[in-house]
Amino acid sequence: MRNGPTIEESSKLHVKLDVKPKIDVTTTKYPAKSHARRVAKQLGITEGLIYLVGEPARNNEDSDMEAFWRQKRYFYYLTGYDYPNAHVTYDIETDILTIWILKPDPKEKLWSGPSPTPKSIVISHDVDMANYTDQLPSTLQAYTVAHPSSKIHIIHEYYPPIPHSFHTHCDNTQLKYAMDVCRLVKDPYEIELIRHANEISTHGHMKIMANIDTMTSEREIEAEFIAESIKRGGRLSYDTIACSGRNCSILHYMKNDQDLRGKQLVLLDAGAEYGLYCSDVTRTFPINGRFTKEASEVYSIVYRMQEEVFDMVKPGVKWRECHLKAAGVALEGLMRLGVLVGEKEDILKSNVIAKVFFPHGLGHHVGLEVHDTLYNEFIKDDVPMTTTRRRRTPVVPQDEFERYTDSELHNHLQAGMIVTVEPGVYFNQPLYEDFIETFPDAKKYIDEKVLEKYWDVGGVRIEDCILITDDGYENLSHAPKEIIDIERVVHLGK
């Protein structure tokens, strides 16, 4: 199989690859201690113990084979420790961050190689101490005796796996929210990890674009992206969506088992993960190297949706307004094509855009999870300052808080956030038929003879990860997306 365009050839397409990082994440420790301090500050307390348990190792049910293991993301945020069976404590008053690990079984050296030790962890990780877990219960007991009025802050009420006598000292009402708020705004180290994840994704998308004419099925597309991610030091952020033809109208299509023959487009929603931080990238491109007239028309609408949103993006902008802008562009574009007819306001009220042609949100936060924290509050039109269970404290620095109204805490863009911008227009015939059956009056706003021409397009989505900066944004996803550049990448590979 061909290797696709070279970096030099890619530069002719204004594709930004292999950017020199501002922080060398391969030689610099993950900033666990600064994360712990941020969380403590967000909690607004000067004493107490933060306690989290990592993901344990386990076997598949009724099997001696190990189950797939993935570190708990909240635990990793405070440790940078990517091994099973660990715990972490952070004493807020003394500013001491400690990782607790199981004593390794000597036989594991044969089966799995050397295990981390307390000494090696202190050297390799940004923590103050490391100990074995057999000392953890007595340490917690001593802490509760010495600090009877202080709380042990945990994420969930069913944690921690320590003696029940400690549970009266535990508080599960504040820590998760405080960590969610801290995770919204990324520090420079996190940004570099996400930047690198996006570079890996860019190579994967370009490799597939350049070799699509040699592929015969969706399976090959998925396999190629997985291989490219692993080869470059990453792994998958999420299960790859590699759809073609009418399958492009299925938002979370994951069968990836259909032939490409006779179809117009591939929609590839695939992102690499690097250092446990995610990317999320979607490109839509023609299988034979050239967009059909109908595919080009739809693609141009989606491209404009994204560009109009980019023109809005900066700190203080409400995310809901960005979504509405994109939906408005989709409506106008479909009216120009003649798919939608009638008065604009009447079409809006029919809900056909939100239910049929653009039936998902504009984007979400990206970080340790591909759909990162506080998404529901991000897309709300308003966010209250207080709830019955937990305090709402500013996510922005206190000296800047006066610039924001109460509703701008989590549903407005802020510098340091990384979000996706992923508009799309879809032609899902079963979805459309269900909608018309439920809302028959909406049929008068649709010219079905014109709509018929677009069923085989399936759908178009363009998705980038962007970093919100002090005065705008930086696009971290550099795979080609202009029609002329996509078609040139395909032909460079021939």
C-alpha positions in Angstrom: 0.0 0.0 0.0 1.2 3.5 -0.8 2.3 5.7 2.1 0.3 8.7 0.9 1.6 12.3 0.5 4.8 13.3 2.1 5.1 16.0 4.7 6.5 18.3 1.9 3.6 17.5 -0.3 1.2 18.1 2.5 2.6 21.5 3.2 1.4 22.6 -0.3 -2.1 22.0 1.0 -1.5 24.3 4.0 -1.6 21.2 6.3 0.2 21.8 9.6 1.9 18.6 10.8 4.6 17.7 13.3 4.5 21.1 15.1 7.3 21.5 17.6 5.8 21.2 21.0 6.1 24.0 23.6 6.5 21.5 26.3 8.4 18.2 25.9 5.9 15.8 27.4 8.3 12.9 27.0 10.8 14.3 29.5 8.6 16.5 31.7 6.5 15.0 34.5 2.7 15.1 34.3 1.7 18.1 36.5 -0.2 16.1 39.1 0.7 18.3 42.1 -0.5 21.5 40.4 -3.7 19.7 39.5 -4.2 18.7 43.2 -3.7 22.3 44.3 -6.1 23.6 41.7 -8.8 21.1 42.9 -8.2 22.2 46.6 -8.5 25.8 45.6 -11.7 25.1 43.7 -13.1 23.3 46.8 -12.4 26.5 48.7 -11.0 24.7 51.8 -7.7 24.8 53.7 -7.8 21.4 55.3 -9.1 18.0 54.5 -8.0 14.9 52.6 -8.7 14.2 49.0 -8.9 10.4 48.3 -9.4 8.6 45.0 -9.0 5.0 44.0 -7.6 4.0 40.6 -9.0 1.3 38.4 -8.2 -2.2 39.7 -7.0 -5.1 37.5 -9.6 -7.8 36.9 -10.2 -10.8 34.7 -13.1 -11.3 32.4 -16.0 -13.0 34.0 -15.5 -16.8 34.2 -12.1 -16.5 32.7 -8.4 -16.3 33.6 -7.8 -13.7 30.9 -7.4 -10.1 31.9 -10.1 -7.7 31.0 -9.3 -4.6 29.1 -7.9 -2.1 31.5 -8.4 1.7 31.4 -7.3 4.0 34.2 -10.0 6.1 35.9 -9.6 9.6 34.6 -10.3 11.5 37.8 -7.5 9.4 39.5 -5.1 10.1 36.6 -5.8 13.8 36.8 -4.3 13.9 40.3 -1.5 11.4 39.7 -0.4 10.9 36.1 -0.1 7.2 37.2 -1.2 4.7 34.6 -1.0 1.4 36.4 -3.8 -0.7 38.1 -4.5 -1.2 41.8 -3.5 2.2 43.1 -4.9 4.9 45.4 -4.1 8.6 45.9 -4.4 10.9 48.9 -3.8 14.6 49.0 -3.5 16.4 52.3 -4.7 19.9 51.6 -3.3 21.5 54.7 0.2 20.0 54.4 0.2 20.0 50.6 1.4 16.3 50.4 0.4 14.2 47.5 0.8 10.4 47.9 0.4 7.4 45.6 -0.4 4.1 47.3 0.3 0.8 45.4 0.0 -2.9 46.0 3.2 -4.8 47.0 4.1 -6.6 43.8 4.1 -10.4 43.6 7.7 -11.4 42.8 6.3 -13.9 40.2 5.0 -10.9 38.2 8.5 -10.1 37.2 8.4 -13.2 35.0 4.9 -12.7 33.6 4.7 -8.9 33.3 8.2 -7.5 34.0 9.3 -5.2 36.9 6.5 -3.3 38.7 6.8 0.3 39.9 8.1 0.7 43.4 7.5 3.6 45.8 11.1 4.8 45.1 10.7 4.7 41.4 7.3 6.4 41.5 8.6 9.4 43.5 11.4 9.8 40.8 9.1 9.4 37.8 5.9 11.2 39.0 5.1 14.6 40.3 4.2 13.4 43.8 5.7 13.9 47.3 5.4 10.3 48.6 4.6 6.8 47.5 3.8 3.9 49.8 2.3 0.4 49.8 -1.5 0.1 50.3 -1.1 -2.1 53.4 -0.2 1.1 55.2 -3.2 3.0 53.9 -5.8 2.0 56.5 -3.6 3.0 59.5 -2.7 6.3 57.8 -6.3 7.1 57.3 -7.1 6.1 60.9 -4.4 8.4 62.2 -5.6 11.2 60.0 -9.2 11.0 61.3 -8.0 10.9 64.9 -5.7 14.0 64.4 -8.4 15.9 62.3 -11.8 14.8 63.7 -13.6 17.7 62.1 -11.9 17.4 58.6 -13.5 15.5 55.8 -12.1 12.9 53.4 -13.4 14.1 50.1 -14.3 11.3 47.6 -16.0 11.1 44.2 -18.8 8.6 44.9 -20.5 7.4 48.0 -19.5 3.8 47.3 -15.9 4.7 47.5 -13.4 4.4 49.1 -12.8 0.6 49.6 -11.6 1.2 53.2 -13.2 0.1 56.5 -16.7 1.2 56.9 -15.8 3.1 60.1 -14.2 5.8 58.0 -17.3 6.5 56.0 -18.7 9.0 58.5 -15.6 11.1 57.8 -16.3 11.0 54.0 -17.9 13.7 51.9 -19.0 12.9 48.3 -20.9 16.1 47.5 -18.1 18.5 46.4 -15.0 16.7 44.9 -16.4 15.5 41.6 -17.8 18.9 40.8 -14.6 20.7 41.8 -12.5 18.3 39.6 -15.0 18.8 36.7 -14.5 22.5 36.9 -10.7 22.2 37.0 -10.7 19.9 34.1 -12.6 22.3 31.9 -9.6 24.6 31.4 -6.4 22.8 30.3 -2.9 23.7 31.4 0.0 23.9 29.0 1.0 20.3 29.6 -2.5 19.0 28.8 -2.7 21.2 25.7 0.5 19.7 24.3 -0.8 16.1 24.9 -4.1 17.0 23.1 -2.1 18.8 20.4 0.0 15.7 19.8 -3.1 13.4 19.8 -4.5 15.6 17.0 -1.3 15.4 15.0 -1.5 11.6 15.1 -5.1 11.8 14.0 -4.1 14.1 11.2 -1.6 11.6 9.8 -4.3 8.8 10.1 -6.9 10.8 8.2 -4.5 11.9 5.5 -3.2 8.3 5.0 -6.7 7.1 4.4 -7.7 9.9 2.1 -4.6 9.3 0.0 -5.2 5.5 -0.2 -9.0 5.4 -0.4 -8.9 4.3 -4.0 -7.1 1.0 -3.0 -9.6 0.2 -0.3 -12.7 -1.9 -0.8 -14.5 -1.9 2.5 -15.1 0.2 5.6 -13.1 -2.4 7.6 -9.9 -1.4 5.8 -10.5 2.2 6.7 -10.9 1.4 10.4 -7.9 -0.9 10.3 -5.7 1.7 8.7 -6.5 4.3 11.3 -5.9 2.0 14.2 -2.5 1.0 12.7 -1.5 4.6 12.1 -2.4 5.6 15.6 -0.5 2.8 17.2 2.5 3.3 15.0 2.8 6.9 16.1 2.6 6.2 19.8 -1.1 6.6 20.4 -4.2 4.5 20.7 -7.9 5.2 20.0 -9.9 7.8 21.8 -13.1 6.0 20.9 -14.4 3.3 18.5 -13.8 4.5 15.0 -16.8 5.5 12.9 -15.9 4.6 9.3 -19.1 4.8 7.2 -19.8 5.1 3.5 -22.7 6.0 1.3 -26.1 6.2 3.2 -24.3 4.9 6.3 -22.9 8.4 6.6 -26.3 9.5 7.9 -25.9 7.3 11.0 -24.3 9.4 13.7 -22.6 6.6 15.7 -22.3 4.0 13.0 -19.8 1.4 14.1 -20.4 -1.7 12.1 -17.7 -0.7 9.6 -18.4 -3.8 7.5 -19.8 -2.6 4.2 -18.3 -2.5 0.7 -17.3 0.9 -0.7 -18.4 0.1 -4.3 -21.0 2.4 -5.8 -21.0 4.9 -3.0 -20.2 8.6 -3.1 -18.6 9.5 0.3 -16.7 8.2 3.3 -17.4 9.8 6.6 -14.5 9.0 9.0 -15.0 10.0 12.6 -11.7 8.9 14.2 -9.4 10.3 16.9 -6.2 9.2 18.5 -5.4 9.3 22.2 -2.0 10.3 23.5 -0.9 10.2 27.1 -4.5 9.4 28.0 -5.7 12.7 26.4 -8.0 12.6 23.4 -8.6 14.0 20.0 -11.9 13.9 18.1 -11.7 14.5 14.3 -14.1 13.9 11.5 -13.5 14.3 7.7 -15.9 13.5 4.9 -14.4 12.8 1.4 -15.2 11.2 -1.9 -14.4 7.6 -2.6 -13.4 8.1 -6.2 -11.5 11.3 -5.6 -14.1 13.8 -6.8 -17.1 15.1 -5.1 -20.4 14.7 -7.0 -22.4 17.8 -7.6 -24.8 16.9 -4.8 -22.1 15.9 -2.3 -20.2 19.1 -3.1 -23.4 21.2 -2.4 -23.9 19.6 0.9 -20.3 19.7 1.9 -20.2 23.4 1.1 -23.0 24.0 3.5 -21.3 22.2 6.4 -18.0 23.9 5.7 -19.7 27.3 5.9 -21.5 26.2 9.1 -18.1 25.6 10.7 -16.5 28.8 9.3 -19.3 30.9 10.6 -18.9 29.5 14.0 -15.1 30.0 13.9 -15.8 33.7 13.2 -17.7 33.9 16.5 -15.3 31.9 18.7 -13.6 33.7 21.6 -13.8 33.9 25.4 -17.1 34.9 26.7 -19.2 33.6 23.8 -22.1 31.4 24.8 -21.8 28.0 23.2 -25.6 27.8 22.6 -25.3 30.8 20.4 -22.6 29.1 18.3 -24.9 26.1 17.8 -27.8 28.3 16.8 -25.6 30.1 14.2 -24.6 26.7 12.7 -28.2 25.6 12.5 -29.2 28.8 10.9 -26.5 28.4 8.2 -27.8 24.8 7.6 -31.3 26.1 7.2 -30.3 28.8 4.7 -28.2 26.3 2.7 -30.9 23.7 2.4 -33.3 26.4 1.3 -30.9 27.5 -1.4 -30.7 23.9 -2.6 -34.5 23.8 -2.7 -34.8 20.9 -0.2 -36.6 23.2 2.3 -39.3 25.6 1.1 -41.5 28.2 2.6 -40.8 31.0 5.1 -37.7 30.7 7.2 -39.4 31.3 10.5 -42.0 28.7 9.8 -39.4 26.1 8.9 -37.6 26.9 12.1 -40.7 26.3 14.1 -41.3 23.0 12.4 -38.1 21.7 14.1 -37.1 19.8 10.9 -33.5 21.1 11.1 -33.0 19.9 14.7 -34.8 16.6 14.3 -33.8 15.6 10.8 -31.0 17.5 9.1 -28.7 18.6 12.0 -29.9 16.4 14.9 -26.9 16.7 17.3 -25.0 19.3 19.3 -22.3 21.5 17.7 -19.6 20.1 19.9 -18.2 19.3 23.4 -15.2 19.6 25.6 -12.2 17.3 24.9 -9.6 16.2 27.4 -9.1 13.1 29.5 -12.4 11.9 28.0 -13.4 12.5 24.4 -16.7 13.9 25.8 -15.1 15.7 28.7 -16.7 17.1 31.8 -19.8 19.3 32.4 -21.2 18.8 28.9 -24.8 19.2 29.9 -24.0 22.6 31.5 -22.0 23.6 28.5 -24.9 23.3 26.1 -27.5 24.9 28.4 -28.9 28.3 27.6 -28.4 29.3 31.3 -26.6 27.8 34.3 -27.7 28.7 37.8 -25.3 29.8 40.4 -26.4 27.5 43.2 -27.9 24.0 43.6 -29.2 22.1 46.6 -26.2 19.8 46.7 -23.1 21.8 45.9 -21.6 25.2 45.7 -21.1 26.9 42.4 -17.8 28.7 42.4 -16.2 30.6 39.5 -14.2 28.6 37.0 -12.5 31.8 35.9 -10.0 33.5 38.1 -11.6 35.7 40.8 -10.1 38.9 39.5 -11.7 38.2 36.1 -15.1 37.0 37.4 -16.7 40.4 37.2 -16.6 40.1 33.4 -19.0 37.2 33.6 -22.7 37.0 34.5 -24.0 34.1 36.6 -25.0 32.2 33.5 -21.5 32.4 32.0 -19.8 30.0 34.4 -19.9 26.8 32.3 -21.9 27.5 29.1 -19.5 30.2 27.8 -16.2 29.7 26.1 -13.1 30.4 28.2 -9.4 30.6 27.3 -7.8 27.2 27.8 -10.9 25.2 26.9 -10.5 22.7 24.1 -13.8 22.0 22.3 -14.9 20.3 19.1 -16.7 22.2 16.4 -18.6 19.5 14.5 -21.4 20.7 12.3 -23.1 18.2 10.0 -26.0 17.8 7.5 -27.5 14.4 7.1 -30.0 12.7 4.8 -31.3 9.7 6.9 -34.3 8.4 5.1 -35.8 6.3 8.0 -35.3 9.2 10.4 -37.1 11.5 8.0 -40.0 9.2 7.4 -40.5 8.8 11.2 -40.4 12.5 11.6 -43.0 13.1 8.9 -45.2 10.4 10.3 -45.1 12.1 13.7 -45.3 15.7 12.4 -47.2 15.5 9.1 -47.6 19.2 8.9 -43.9 19.7 8.5 -44.0 17.9 5.1 -45.1 21.2 3.4 -41.7 22.7 4.1 -39.9 19.9 2.2 -39.6 19.4 -1.5 -39.3 15.6 -1.6 -38.4 15.6 -5.3 -35.3 17.6 -4.6 -34.6 15.7 -1.4 -34.6 12.5 -3.4 -31.3 13.6 -5.0 -29.5 13.7 -1.7 -30.3 10.3 -0.1 -27.2 8.7 -1.6 -25.0 11.5 -0.3 -25.9 10.1 3.2 -24.3 12.8 5.3 -21.4 15.2 5.8 -19.7 16.1 9.0 -16.6 18.2 9.6 -15.1 18.1 13.1 -12.0 19.9 14.5 -10.6 20.3 18.0 -10.0 23.9 18.8 -8.1 25.6 21.7 -9.8 28.7 23.0 -7.2 31.5 23.3 -7.2 34.9 24.9 -8.5 36.5 21.7 -9.9 33.7 19.6 -8.9 30.1 18.9 -6.3 27.8 17.6 -7.3 24.9 15.4 -5.5 21.7 16.6 -6.9 19.5 13.8 -5.0 19.9 10.6 -6.3 17.2 8.2 -7.4 18.8 4.9 -11.0 19.9 4.7 -11.4 22.3 1.8 -12.8 20.5 -1.3 -9.8 21.4 -3.5 -7.3 20.2 -0.8 -9.2 16.9 -0.1 -9.3 16.1 -3.8 -5.6 17.0 -4.2 -4.6 14.7 -1.3 -6.4 11.8 -3.0 -4.7 12.5 -6.3 -1.2 12.9 -4.6 -1.6 9.4 -3.4 -2.3 7.9 -6.9 
